[in-house]
Amino acid sequence: MASLTARTTPTVQNVPGLTTEEMERVCEQTFQRYESGGLGKRKGKGVAIVWFRNDLRVLDNEALLRAWVSSEAILPVYCVDPRLFGTTHYFGLPKTGALRAQFIIECLNDLKRNLVKRGLDLLIQHGKPEEIIPSLVKAYKAHTVYAHKETCSEEVKVEKLVTRNLQKLVLPSSGGLGKEPRSINTTKLELVWGSTMYHIDDLPFDCESLPDVYTQFRKSVEYKSKIRNCTRLPTSFGPPPEVGDWGHVPQVTELGLQQEKAGF
């Protein structure tokens, strides 16, 4: 019995450490293997805003691509929403602990670095998105706000508030020759699906008819659906519009939390 145990015990091999640059190169090469389609020409005008929410990545980001195609300049923005670091409605439990907050901070640093590599930057502002996004739209006269669609109740509520405040927004529009300037607002929030392996539009059934049993779901999508290829992105998105102060990635203590160390 002892000899059998000795023979079946797996050998653990240490994986060589990779630098950040090496990891990024591996990721980009992997995504390139599964990219599809050409980029085409950039024909858009004006400014488009990309509102980063929970999906803090550049690679395979369809919202970024749509913003690039439809504009002359992209303004990426992340809102440090104080509600995310508050407590739950019921029981008053913390929504975000220090370890998760540190993870978000590291993701923001990574996002900012990757945007800079492609000619952009990340505008970081503290406050509620339904107040920040419309104010940026007005300041930069942005024609569209792109963001990833969320599904949970609080995130969906924020989407509705942003849309409502955009509809209330008044942007100046120069009138034609001999006409008085008039005020209009055509800015819209365009939500992009990008958080699941299978795109919601490619499912072989409506979401209301989602199978209750996972096995039924799996067999259905395996036979009738296909995973989409990665989104091809340009090597440069820049230059961005002129921004006086891009802000900074906050520290854990700035979020009202105490630094913690992960224990294993």
C-alpha positions in Angstrom: 0.0 0.0 0.0 2.8 2.3 0.8 4.5 1.7 -2.5 1.3 2.4 -4.4 0.9 5.6 -2.5 4.4 6.6 -3.4 3.9 5.9 -7.1 0.6 7.8 -7.3 1.7 10.9 -5.4 1.9 13.8 -8.0 5.1 15.7 -8.5 4.7 19.4 -8.0 6.7 21.6 -10.4 7.2 25.3 -9.7 6.1 27.6 -12.5 8.8 30.1 -13.4 7.9 33.6 -12.4 7.1 36.1 -15.2 7.4 39.8 -15.2 4.5 42.1 -15.7 5.7 42.8 -19.3 6.0 39.1 -20.1 2.5 38.4 -18.7 1.0 41.2 -20.8 2.8 39.9 -23.9 1.5 36.4 -23.3 -2.1 37.8 -22.9 -2.0 39.9 -26.0 -0.6 37.0 -28.1 -3.3 34.7 -26.7 -6.1 37.1 -27.6 -4.6 37.7 -31.0 -5.0 34.0 -31.8 -8.8 34.3 -31.3 -9.4 37.7 -32.8 -11.6 38.1 -35.9 -12.6 40.7 -38.4 -10.9 43.9 -39.5 -10.9 47.2 -37.8 -12.0 49.3 -40.8 -11.6 53.1 -40.8 -12.3 55.5 -38.0 -15.1 57.7 -39.3 -16.6 59.1 -36.2 -16.7 62.7 -35.0 -16.5 64.4 -31.6 -16.0 62.8 -28.2 -17.2 59.5 -26.9 -17.1 58.5 -23.2 -16.2 55.0 -22.1 -17.6 54.5 -18.6 -15.7 51.7 -16.9 -17.7 49.8 -14.3 -16.9 46.2 -13.2 -15.2 45.1 -16.4 -11.8 46.8 -16.0 -9.9 45.5 -19.0 -8.7 46.8 -22.4 -8.3 43.5 -24.3 -11.5 42.2 -26.0 -13.4 45.3 -24.9 -16.2 45.9 -27.4 -17.3 49.2 -25.7 -13.8 50.6 -26.3 -13.9 49.6 -29.9 -17.3 51.1 -30.5 -16.2 54.4 -28.9 -13.1 54.4 -31.1 -15.1 53.8 -34.3 -17.7 56.5 -33.5 -15.5 59.3 -32.4 -12.4 61.4 -32.9 -11.5 61.3 -29.2 -12.2 58.9 -26.3 -12.6 59.9 -22.7 -12.3 56.8 -20.4 -13.7 57.4 -17.0 -14.1 55.4 -13.7 -16.4 56.6 -10.9 -15.4 55.8 -7.4 -19.0 55.4 -6.2 -19.1 55.8 -2.4 -22.2 53.4 -2.3 -19.9 50.6 -3.3 -17.9 51.0 -0.1 -20.9 51.5 2.1 -23.2 48.9 3.8 -26.0 46.7 2.6 -29.6 47.9 2.9 -30.4 44.9 5.1 -28.3 44.0 8.1 -25.8 46.8 7.5 -23.0 44.5 6.3 -20.1 46.0 4.4 -20.5 45.7 0.6 -16.7 45.8 -0.1 -14.0 44.6 2.3 -10.4 45.8 2.3 -9.1 42.8 0.3 -11.6 43.3 -2.5 -11.0 47.0 -2.4 -7.3 46.3 -2.9 -8.1 44.1 -5.8 -10.2 46.8 -7.4 -7.3 49.3 -6.9 -4.8 46.9 -8.5 -7.2 46.5 -11.5 -7.5 50.2 -11.9 -3.7 50.6 -11.9 -3.5 47.9 -14.5 -6.3 49.5 -16.6 -4.7 52.9 -16.4 -1.3 51.5 -17.5 -2.8 49.6 -20.4 -4.8 52.7 -21.6 -1.7 54.8 -21.5 0.1 52.2 -23.6 -2.6 52.8 -26.3 -2.5 56.5 -26.2 -5.2 57.2 -23.6 -5.5 57.7 -19.9 -8.1 57.0 -17.2 -10.1 59.8 -15.6 -10.9 58.9 -12.0 -13.5 60.8 -10.2 -15.2 60.3 -6.8 -19.0 60.4 -6.7 -22.1 59.0 -8.1 -22.0 58.0 -11.8 -25.5 59.5 -12.4 -24.0 62.9 -11.5 -20.5 62.6 -12.9 -21.3 61.1 -16.3 -23.8 63.9 -17.3 -21.4 66.6 -16.1 -18.6 65.1 -18.3 -21.0 64.8 -21.2 -21.8 68.5 -20.9 -18.2 69.6 -20.4 -16.8 67.6 -23.4 -20.0 67.7 -25.5 -19.8 63.9 -25.8 -22.3 62.4 -28.2 -22.4 58.9 -26.7 -21.5 57.1 -23.4 -20.4 53.5 -23.8 -20.5 51.0 -20.9 -20.8 47.3 -20.2 -24.3 46.2 -19.3 -24.8 45.0 -15.8 -27.6 42.7 -14.5 -27.8 43.2 -10.7 -30.5 45.4 -9.3 -28.3 48.2 -7.9 -26.2 48.5 -11.0 -29.3 48.5 -13.3 -30.8 51.2 -11.1 -27.7 53.4 -11.7 -27.9 52.8 -15.4 -31.5 54.1 -15.4 -30.5 57.1 -13.3 -27.7 57.9 -15.8 -30.0 57.6 -18.7 -32.6 59.8 -17.0 -30.1 62.5 -16.2 -28.7 62.4 -19.7 -32.2 63.0 -21.1 -32.6 66.1 -18.8 -29.2 67.4 -20.0 -29.2 70.4 -22.3 -26.3 70.9 -24.7 -25.8 74.0 -26.8 -26.1 73.6 -30.5 -25.1 76.4 -32.9 -27.9 77.4 -35.3 -27.6 77.8 -39.0 -27.2 81.1 -40.8 -29.8 83.6 -39.7 -31.2 81.2 -37.1 -31.1 81.5 -33.3 -28.9 79.0 -31.4 -31.1 76.3 -29.9 -30.5 73.7 -27.2 -30.8 70.0 -27.9 -29.5 66.8 -26.3 -29.0 63.6 -28.3 -26.4 62.0 -26.0 -27.3 58.4 -25.2 -26.0 55.7 -23.0 -25.2 52.7 -25.1 -24.8 49.5 -23.1 -22.7 46.6 -24.5 -23.0 43.0 -23.4 -19.6 41.5 -22.5 -19.7 39.7 -19.2 -20.5 36.1 -20.2 -18.8 33.4 -22.3 -21.9 33.1 -24.6 -23.3 36.4 -25.8 -26.9 37.0 -24.7 -28.0 37.5 -28.3 -26.5 34.1 -29.3 -28.5 32.0 -26.8 -30.9 29.5 -28.4 -33.7 30.7 -26.1 -35.0 33.8 -24.4 -33.7 34.7 -21.0 -37.3 34.2 -19.7 -37.1 30.6 -20.9 -33.7 29.9 -19.3 -33.6 26.2 -18.3 -33.8 25.5 -14.6 -31.3 22.6 -14.8 -27.7 23.4 -15.8 -27.3 20.3 -17.8 -30.1 21.3 -20.1 -28.6 24.7 -20.5 -25.1 23.3 -21.3 -26.3 20.8 -23.9 -28.5 23.4 -25.6 -25.8 26.0 -26.0 -23.1 23.5 -26.9 -25.2 22.3 -29.9 -26.9 25.5 -30.9 -24.6 28.4 -29.9 -21.1 29.4 -30.6 -18.6 31.4 -28.5 -17.7 34.6 -30.3 -14.2 35.5 -31.2 -12.3 38.2 -29.4 -12.7 41.8 -30.4 -9.8 43.2 -32.4 -8.6 46.5 -31.1 -6.3 49.2 -32.7 -2.8 49.6 -31.3 -3.6 53.2 -30.5 -6.8 54.9 -29.3 -5.4 58.3 -28.8 -5.1 61.1 -28.4 -7.8 61.7 -25.7 -9.5 65.1 -25.2 -7.6 67.6 -23.1 -8.1 67.0 -19.4 -6.7 69.2 -16.7 -6.6 66.7 -13.9 -7.0 62.9 -14.6 -7.2 62.2 -10.9 -5.4 59.3 -9.2 -6.1 55.7 -8.2 -7.2 55.8 -4.5 -5.6 54.0 -1.7 -7.5 51.6 0.5 -7.5 54.1 3.4 -9.0 56.8 1.1 -12.0 54.5 0.7 -12.6 54.5 4.5 -11.2 51.0 4.9 -8.2 49.6 6.8 -5.4 47.8 5.0 -5.5 44.0 5.4 -3.2 41.2 4.4 -4.6 38.0 2.8 -4.0 35.0 4.9 -3.6 31.5 3.4 
